Amino acid sequence: MRSLRRRLIACAAILALIPAQAVTSAITATADPLVTPVWLCRPGMPANPCNQDASGNPVESAGTARYPDGSLVTLDATNMVGGAPAGVEKFTAQSNPSVDCFYVYPTVDLLANPLLNLGSNPPAARPEGAAVMLTQAARFTGGCRLFAPLYRQATLPDLAVGVLTGADPYLGEGFADVQQAWNYYWNHDNLDPATGKRRGVILLGHSQGSVALERMIQASIDGKPEVTRQLVSAVLLGGAVTVPTGGVAGGGADPGSTFQHLPLCQRGTSVPVGCVVAYSSYQQAEGTSPGTGSLAWSNDPAHQIACVNPAALVAGTDPAAATALDAYMPTRTLVQGNILNPNGHLWLELLGYDLTSFTTGFAHYQSTLTGQCRRTANASWLQIDGGANILPASASTSALGLHVADYNLALGNLAELLAAQTAVWKANQ
C-alpha cells in the first residue's frame, strides 16, 4: 500500500518513542460501531471548540476558539513584512454562512482513542486533536459552519507497525466512524432549517483524514449527482489522490484512480466547483524530486499523484508557474507552547519548525513563499520555494517534505479559493 511506504521514515522514528505495550494495545483491540457520531466541532454544541452557534455565528467574541479544557485562543494573525511583525490582522467571520465544512483531521494520536478500544467506547476530544484542527481548519469558520467528527484513528505506532509488517495499519472502525458522521451530517444537518433546501458542503482532510474522506467519497459521493451538486469543493491534502497521467479523473472504470467521476479542479473562465484540490508540498533542490518513499511518488507510469495549486487556481495562472503563496503559520500561542515545549500539543508533528511567540494565533507571511506544481516521470508535488526562516532545514531531505504544513503554506489562498467557489456555487443554485 503506497501510504505505508510513504510514512516509513517518520513512523520508524516514532515507533522507538512508544512503549511496546502501548503499541500492542493499539493494534490488537477490536471495536463495534459507535452508538452515535462524536464531534470535535459541531455548530451549536455546548462549548464548541470552533466557537459557532447552530447558524455558524460566533458564540464568544469573533476570532476566538477553544481547547477541550475550555481555554481560549485567538485566530487573529500578526502580519510579517521583511521578517518583522507589522501589525495585527483581525479574524473576521460571515454572519449565517450559507455553506458547511466537513473536516477530518490527520494522524495525531500516539495512543488509541479511547485507550481501551473495545465495544462501542467513543473517542474523546484531546488537546492534540484540537490543536491540529485550530492550525489547519479553524480559520475556515470565517465562511462556513464547521463539522469535525472525532474518530478512532490509526495511531502513529499503528502506522509504524504497519510499515514494519506490511499489514494495512488503518483501523476499519476509524473510517467507519467518519462514514457514520458523514451520514449523520447529510441526513440531519445538511438540510437548511430556514429554507428546507440542502446546503453546499466543503470537504477538508489531511493525511489519514484525507484517506478517510477519499473512501467516504467513493462510497457516498463519486458518481452520485444528487450529492455532487451540493459539493462546493473537496480539499484532500497529503492523502495521495491518484489520477490518470495527464488526466483529472478515472472516467468510470479505472481502478488505479482514486475517483472515477469527481475531477481535479481546473481553471476555466471562472473558478470551478464540485472538484478536488489535492497536493503534497515539498521543497526540493532544483533538478531533484521526492523519492520512492515520498507522498509524491507513483510506481505506475499510467497514473500520477494529483497536484492542484490553489494559488494558481484563484489567480487563473498556469499551475506549473511559480505563484505567490499566502501562508499562515501557527504560533506558540495557538498550540499552547512554552519555553520548554515551544510546539505545545503538536510537539512531535512540528519537530524542526521554529514557531513564533506572538500573542496572536498565526503569523501571516504574504508572498514570502511561492508554489508551483512540478512533475517528473514518477513524482508530482507542490514545489515550495522561499521561507528560509519559516521552514525547517530538513525539509529538502525528508520523505514527508513539508507534510505537516500542507494547509498552512497556502492557508490564505485556500480560504480565498473556497470563498470564490462558494460564490460560484451559490450563483448556480
Stockholm file with secondary structure:
# STOCKHOLM 1.0

chainA/1-429         MRSLRRRLIACAAILALIPAQAVTSAITATADPLVTPVWLCRPGMPANPCNQDASGNPVESAGTARYPDGSLVTLDATNMVGGAPAGVEKFTAQSNPSVDCFYVYPTVDLLANPLLNLGSNPPAARPEGAAVMLTQAARFTGGCRLFAPLYRQATLPDLAVGVLTGADPYLGEGFADVQQAWNYYWNHDNLDPATGKRRGVILLGHSQGSVALERMIQASIDGKPEVTRQLVSAVLLGGAVTVPTGGVAGGGADPGSTFQHLPLCQRGTSVPVGCVVAYSSYQQAEGTSPGTGSLAWSNDPAHQIACVNPAALVAGTDPAAATALDAYMPTRTLVQGNILNPNGHLWLELLGYDLTSFTTGFAHYQSTLTGQCRRTANASWLQIDGGANILPASASTSALGLHVADYNLALGNLAELLAAQTAVWKANQ
#=GR chainA/1-429 SS CHHHHHTHHHHHHHHTTSCHHHHHHHHHCCCCCCSSCCEEECTTCTTCTTCBCTTSCBSSSTTEEECTTSCEEECCEEEEETTEEEEEECCCCCSSCSEEEEEECCCCCSSCSSSSCCTTCCCCCCHHHHHHHHHHTGGGGGTSEEEEECCCCCCHHHHHHHHHHCSCCCCHHHHHHHHHHHHHIIIIISBCTTTCSBCEEEEEEETHHHHHHHHHHHHHTTTCHHHHTTEEEEEEETSCCEEETTCSSCCSSCTTSSCSSCCBCCCSSSCCCSCEECCCEECCCTTCCCCTTSTTBCSCTTEEECCCCHHHHHHTCCTTSCEEEEEEEECHHHHTCCSSCTTGGGTTTTTTCCCCCCSSSEEEEEEEEEEEEEECSSBEEEEEEECTTTSCGGGGTCTTTTGGGTTGGGHHHHHHHHHHHHHHHHHTC
#=GC SS_cons         CHHHHHTHHHHHHHHTTSCHHHHHHHHHCCCCCCSSCCEEECTTCTTCTTCBCTTSCBSSSTTEEECTTSCEEECCEEEEETTEEEEEECCCCCSSCSEEEEEECCCCCSSCSSSSCCTTCCCCCCHHHHHHHHHHTGGGGGTSEEEEECCCCCCHHHHHHHHHHCSCCCCHHHHHHHHHHHHHIIIIISBCTTTCSBCEEEEEEETHHHHHHHHHHHHHTTTCHHHHTTEEEEEEETSCCEEETTCSSCCSSCTTSSCSSCCBCCCSSSCCCSCEECCCEECCCTTCCCCTTSTTBCSCTTEEECCCCHHHHHHTCCTTSCEEEEEEEECHHHHTCCSSCTTGGGTTTTTTCCCCCCSSSEEEEEEEEEEEEEECSSBEEEEEEECTTTSCGGGGTCTTTTGGGTTGGGHHHHHHHHHHHHHHHHHTC
//
